[in-house]
Amino acid sequence: MVQDADMTDATAVTAQKDDSIPSADIKSETPSLPPLQASALRLERLLGGPKGASASSNAESNYTNPVKVIRRWLSTSSGAAADATAQDIQAAAMVLLDPNGVCANGRACLLGNNNVSTMVDTNMEVEAATGSSSAPAYLHVAAREVESWLISLAVRLLWKEKNYTQAFEMCQRGIAIIMAHLEDASNKITSVSAPLASSLFPFLARLYRLRALTTEAIKDPALNANLRVEMARAHNMASLRRDVDTQATLLNCMLRDLMEDSQVEQAQKLLSNATFPEVASNNQLCRYLYYSGRIQALRLEYTLSFSNLSQCLRKAPSNTGMGFRIAAQRLLIVVQLLMGEIPERHVFFTKGMKAELFPYLSITQAVRQGDLAVFHKVVTEQADRLRMDGTYTLISRLAHQVVKAGLRNLHVSYSRLSLQEVADRLGLPSKSSAEYVVAKAVRDGVLDATIHHEEGYMQSHDLVDVYATKEPTEAFHRRIAYCLTTHNDAVRGMRYPPDAYKKQLEASRNRRKRDDKSDEEKAQEIEEELDEDY
Amino acid sequence: MSSISSLLQQLESFVKAGNIDQSKQSLNNLKVALLHGGTSDESAYALELGVLISVMEGDLQAFARNMAQLQPLYKSGVSTPRKALVTGLNLMHLLVDNRLAEFHAQLELLTDLEASDPLTSFPIALERKLMVGIYDEVGQIPDPSYQLFMDHLLQTVRDSIADCLEVAYQELPLGDAANLLKFGSKQELLDYVAAEREDWIMEPDKITFAPPPAAHAASDIPSMEWIHQSLTYATEMERII
């Protein structure tokens, strides 16, 4: 996996690395390596860098999927990445990327944004402060990955500073650079560098996502339209290349784009035509579930939407992403209301979400009361808030549910009730409309009643014993099926460490030796018992 | 070759006069002219007039075709004075066809301003009332071109009301039944019942609805299904243990 051509340079790098590592240890005199550079060097090691340093890890890296290595490394280095400033990135670029090597484009791109003179100044300071670590420790194996990583960090910084046009430019260039690398690698398919190309995939996915974020902020409809075509093509390429990360990220970006534009039909077509790769990361899966849940809710497929959204909430990370969870929870509440179920009270009081979910609490209470007039009042009060959340259209469909809930209440509490009363309590316009509504409710199976037209009242039937029907069986069956599928999924998802079976074998062998004896003892005991019985 | 705008004006005058054949002719000429160049505004105008013509004719397929051609134009931002009318007509069409998913998808695309326009708010309010079940208050239609859909709708609504009546009432006097079903006279009611609802027992002054079959026969128990379910449980438990 290691490039043969770099053998000669490897020793030089090892020498320099050895210099830099002691400098990291001597904390009192010289400060340790800037975190970005430290992470980058770690990646170099992980990908089987200098031959001398880690021979054993080389053997492993031959069998490890480079994408997995990158993913794990990304998660460990995210701490360093979060604190990086523009200067840090440029310093790292200057130090780590070889201007004459593979990453010339990326380096130029990263350094070209500010004046080179100021760069040199800061570099001088860095040099003065950190002695030997300023000597360029050009990366060889991990060069392209670190280059893409630094570009993605720079873009994110620019995005945070709201410098959207620049961020977009950089993103486009970054994507072009990575695509060039991948082209390169696929051309040299027989050379040793080819397998490493797949390690660029997570970075490609990141850049696409950052680009989608920046275009959203720029808000140019023509740009959106162009990008949509490009994203579709890139998605195609990613599926062909089995690039799971990019495929998943692009699918989510496209769905988000279409939803922002309120194009539900198109989003639905995309959803039905594209499959989401099973092995993509959990976060992408969460996003995908959220978007599919939202599309289904808008298309009146409430049960599907409900299961997707509950799964999404379950899989969402619990320590970050509060905003995402609030949005998902909001949608879940609305879908529950649309299905006719009242969400539990404690859902509204989850930590951190109380203020956000408060309008939904009042709406739920109105629905539960079953009074249409109250419901309309609450909705008009909260209209602006709902529009901002994007749930206004969904909530407006709830009138039906309000009536159902109200009717159910009346049905349970009264055995006979005049239609005029029904109209008043439900906030319906008139007695005749109440008659129609009750008739429809009976047809829909909401209540079991008969209307006596001349006398003008409705009479409820006695409640049928539920256990006499097959409903409990079906309810039980649904739950059992769900538990069994979860169990099977869990069993399939378990991973054992490779030596675990040895330990088990040892343990069982020991146990058997002991058991042999105890078997005899047991046999004796049983005989004694039998004797006693007699 | 007369210019596009003059063709447009000609078409509009035909449509206003209600002259269907000539308007269709004119529309075809206009479409050919537009192929050779014309702004999207003009295409939108032409297609909208096409929509109105198909409504006048009662040709729902032509209506759907013209709408399909209009949608991309609207999406790209073209806005004409008739947009609200045509959008409202489209909503009515979807509602009558009971394509509720597409109805709601279209709703998403409307901005608030457009949704408050009486031409579009009419179908929206109508849909809400129909969901709830208030069939009697239909209100004034905002434009004569909606009449086509209202007629279809009345038919569908009548069928649903009849279904509800079957289940909710045990018996009903004829006069009241005619009112509830929105018939003008008892004779219409009798015709309808004779044509569609043969299981209603007609008596001189009232209708009795046959009670739904309440037999709980042995064939009601879905035995095969339950056997299948129990077997699945057994195999799964076996696997666990």
Interface residues (C-beta under 8 A of the other chain):
Chain A: P221 S262 Q263 V264 E265 Q268 L298 R299 L300 E301 R387 T393 S396 R397 A399 H400 V403 L428 P429 S430 S432 S433 E435 Y436 V437 V438 A439 K440 A441 V442 R443 A449 T450 I451 H452 H453 E454 K470 T473 H477 I480 A481 L484 H487 N488
Chain B: K75 G77 L100 A101 E102 H104 A105 L107 E108 L109 D112 R128 M131 V132 G133 I134 Y135 D136 E137 S160 I161 D163 C164 L165 E166 V167 A168 Y169 Q170 L172 P173 D176 L180 I221 P222 W226 Q229 T232 Y233 E236 I240
